[in-house]
Amino acid sequence: MSAITTDSGDIIHYQILGRGRPVVLVHTWIGSWRYWTPVMTLLNTKFRVYAVDLFGYGDSARNPVKYTLEHQIALLEDFMNKLGITRAAMIGHGLGALIVTEFCRRHPDVVPRMMLISPPLFDPGDLANRVPAGRAVMASRPLIAPTPAEITPSAPTVPSASSAMRAALLAAARAKGGLAPELEQIAAASVSKPPPPAPAQNPLRGILGGQTPESLLARCFRRVEDAPSAIAVDTPRIDGRALALSVDTYDAGPLLDTLRLLSTLILLVHGVDDPLIPAPNEDVLHYITVDKDNTLVPLLLPNVRHFPMLEDERFGRIIGEFLENPDIGSIAPRDRWRRRNR
């Protein structure tokens, strides 16, 4: 068993295979590193492949304090730092896709490309207003979308037009001789008070909340006995609290904003028949691909469910082309979703 220990004493288990450029694999809400074995075997002649267990999964630490998304992201940061991996392609599946995306937002220079398999991409209901339609996305633009952990009543906000106008009027009044003390206090409060944060859009709670790893396994395969042993053997070992806490702070909107603003090459792979995480709808796909036709490429695989790496014989070719081809837009053209005139 390969493992590292964090500064707080928690074990992070991982498996490693091959030599070459590093590739990091992060699993979904059920299973562990083990179901990545066919992918690791396929890639090991050209790449050094790492498959990591998140907290509460596989042989990593069972510590409920560390089961939030924020702590799982910190696990990936610790893993990269302690193994001295300064730059790597990343492949995240389901829960792993959430973690890899946020890791890339925080460390864009570390992740030149990432594949997101079955990521939870939902329409928050305000896509037409989140970013002006057709607005160019510049690679240098800062990633301003807050992570779920940063969405608090005290989080910094962008002043609205009305608050900016009140500030200007207040400054003008002061320049002309000031305001009465009681008016000064009221005016200052009206300018400085930020608007409340928008409520989180969290469809994951409805999908995964209250579920057990075993019930998710049953949903992913038509019959539990059909589940590959690489998934079934580790599913009963999952700490159910890790599953529950992983969805508490999810917010659909900021995840889409992050994908839209990242300059990293992104291949999005989703089974059309995924019974766990529905494939993103047309509005979501239009939103995240604005001005990114060849840097964010969605592949929608027909007759594929939640585990394309185990269900679709083409997956090996897709992942090989993703890692080696500088033009990810040429991968699996038949299954590529393309923008349409709206």
N, C-alpha and C positions, 0 to 999 in steps of 0.2 A: 504494500500500500504506500502510495506517495502522499505526503501531507506536509503542510506548514502550520505553524501556530502563530496566531495573531498576538499583538502586544498585550491583549486582555486575556490571553490563554485559551482562545477558542481554536479548535482544529478545523482547517479547511482541507478537505480531501480532494485529490485530483488524480487523473491518469494521463500519461504522456506516451506518445508514440511517434517515431520517425525523426528525420533531420531535415533542416531547411528553414524556410521562412515560417515564423510562428502563426498558428491559427488557434483561436480560443473558442470553445464550444460551451454554451450555457443552456441547460435543459428547461423543460416546461414544468407545469404544475404537478405532473405525475411522472413517476419514473426517477431516473438519476442519470449520472454520466453513462451508465451501462448501455443504453439504447443507441448511443453514438458509436458503438464499436464498429459497425460496418463502414461508417464514414471515416473513422480513424484509419481503418485498414486500407481503405481506398486511397487516402491522401498521404500516407506515411512515407511513400517513396520520394516525395517532393517537398513535403512540409513537416514541420515539427508541430504536432497537434496536441493540444491540451484540452481535456474535458473536465470541468470542475463541478463539484457538488455544492449547491447552495446550503445555507444553514437550515437544518431540519430535514435534509434530504441525504440519501446515500450514507456515506460514512463521515460527513461533516458534523460539526457540533450540533447537539440539540440544546438550544438556549433560547427560550421564548423571547427574551429581551432583544434578540438579534433577528427576529423574523419579519420586521417591516421592510418595505422596499428600500428605504434609506440605508438600513444596515446590510441588506444584500448587495447594494451598490458598493458600499464600503468593503464588503468581502472581495469583490472583484478588484477594487483598487489595491487592497492588501496583497492579493494574489499576484497581481502584475508587478507590484513594487518588490516583494520579497523574492520573486523569481527573476527579477531584473529584465522583464520583458518591456522594452521601451516603445515597441511599435508592433502591432499585430492586426491581422484581419480577424473580425469577430463574427460569430454566427450564433444568434439567439433565437430560441424557440419558445413561443408562448410567454410565460413568465420571464424566461431568459431574454426575449426580445425587448421587454420593458427595461430590463436592467442594462442591457447592452446599449440601448438608445440613450438612456440617461448618462451612462458612462461616457459615451461619445460626445454628448453635449458638453460635459465638463472637461473632457480631454480630447478635443478634436484632432490634435496632432498625433495622438497615439493610435488612432483607428483610421487607416487610409480607406478601408472599405468594410461594409458589414452587410450580412444577409440576415433578414428578419423573417422567420418562419412562423406563420399563424399569429402575427401580432394582434392585440386587441385594438382595432381601429374603428371607433364608433363616431357617428355624427352627433356633435353636441347641440345641434339645432341652430347655430348662429354662424355657419361657415361664410355666408354672404357678407357678413359684417366684421369678421375677425381681421381680415386683411383686404384692402381694396382689390376688387377683381382685376386680374391682369397685371398687378404690380410686380415689377421685377424683384427677384430675391438676390441680393448681392452676397457673395461669399464672405465679405468682410463684415457684414451686418452682425452685431452681437446677438447672441441667443438670449432674448429677453424673457422668454416664456418661463414662469416660475415652475419649479418642481413642486409636486404635491406637498412636500415637507416645508416648502417656503410659503405656502399659501396660508397666511395667518392674518388676523385683524391688523397687525402692525407692519405687514409687508409693504414695501414702498410701492407707490402707485404713480401713474402718469396723470398729471392734473387734467381735468376736463376743461373744455372751452369756457364754461361758466365760471369755474374757479379761477382760471387765468384772468378773466375779465374783472372779477371781484378784486383780485390782487392789484390789477392796474388802477382801478378806481380808488382803492384804498391808498395806494402810493400817491395818486394825484391829490387826494384830499389832504394827506399829510403835508405835501409840498406847499399847499395853500394856507397852512396854519394849523393843521392838526384837527383831530376830532375830540369830542367830549369823551372823558374816560370810559363811560359806560358804552358808548358807541364804538370806541376803539376796541374794547374787549369783545363785543359781539362781532364786529367786522373781522377781527383777527381769527376768531374761532371759525367763522364761516369759510375763510380762505384755507386754513391749515387742516381742517378736518377732512381726511381722505374718504372717498366713497367706500362702502363695504365691498369686500371681494365677491366676485360672482360665485354662486354655489357650484360645487364640483358636480360634473356629470359623470356618474359612476355606474354604467351598466354592468360592470363586472360583479358588483355585489349581487345583482339579481341572477347572474349566471353561475357564479361560483360560491356565493355566500351560503353557508349552511350545508355545503356539500362535503363529502369525505373523499379521500383519494380513491377509495374503492368505487364510490358512485361515479366519479369522473371516468375511471377506467371503463366502467360498464357503458358509459355514454359514448366513449371513443371507439368502441368495437361492438359490432352487432351482437356478438356473444362474448362473454368474458373469457371463455376458453380459447377464443381466437386471438387474444392478446399475445403478442410476442413475449417469450419468457424474459427477455431483457428488460421489459417494462413491468410485467406482472410480478417478478421476483422482488423488486424493490418497492412497489407501491404500498404494501402493508407496513413498511418500515418508515414511511413518511410521517412526520409529526403533523397531525391535522391542524394544529395551531399555526404552522408555517403557511399552510394554504389559506387559512382565514385572514391572517394579518397581511398577506401579500396583496389583498385587494382593497384594504381599508382606505388607502390614500390615493388610489388611482383617480385620474381626472382626464377625460377623453380629449378635451380641447388642447391643453398644453402639450400633450404627446403629438398631436397633429402639427401644432406650430413648430415643435422641435424638428420633426421630419422635414417640414417645408424649408426651414432655415439652415439646416446642416449642409455643408459643402462636401461631406463624405460621399463616396459612391455607395449607393444603397440598392440592393436587390431584395424586393419584397416578394415572398413566396407564400401563397395561401391556397389550401385545398378548397375547391368550390363547395364540397359536401362536408366541410368541417362541422361536426355536431357540437363542438365545444365553443369555439370562437367563430362567429359568422364572418364570412369574407366581407371586406369593406364595400360599401355601396358606391355608386357612381359619383355622388357628391363628394364623398371623402377622397376618392381617388383623384378627382379633378382638383380638389383643394391642395393636396400634398405634392402634386406634380407640376404646379405652375412654374414655368421656366426651368424645369428639371427633366426634360424629356429623356436625356441620356445619362443623367446622374442618379435618378430615382426611378427604377424600373419595376412595375408590378407584374408578377406572373400569377395568373389564376389557373390552377390545375384542375381540370374536370375529373370527376370520379375519384377524387382524393379527399381524405378526411383529415384528421389532426396530425398525423405522423407521415408526411410525404417522404421522409428519408427511409421509411420502412415499407411504404405502400407503392411508390412510383419508381419503376425501374429506370426512368430517365433522370432521377434525382442525382445520381452519381455524375452524370455528364454535366448537369446544370451546375453543380457545386464546383466541379473542376474548371469549367469555363469562367465561373464567377471569380475564382481565385487567380486565374492566369490571363484572362482577356482584359486588356485595357478598355475595351468598348463593351460595357455590360449591356448596352442597348441591343446587341446582336444575339443575346442569349435567348433560346427558345422562342423565336419570333411568333410561332403559332399560338402560344399561350400568353403572349404579352398583351396586357391591357393598354390601349392607346387612347389618348385624349381625342375628344370629338368636338366639333364646333357647337357652341351652346347659344 
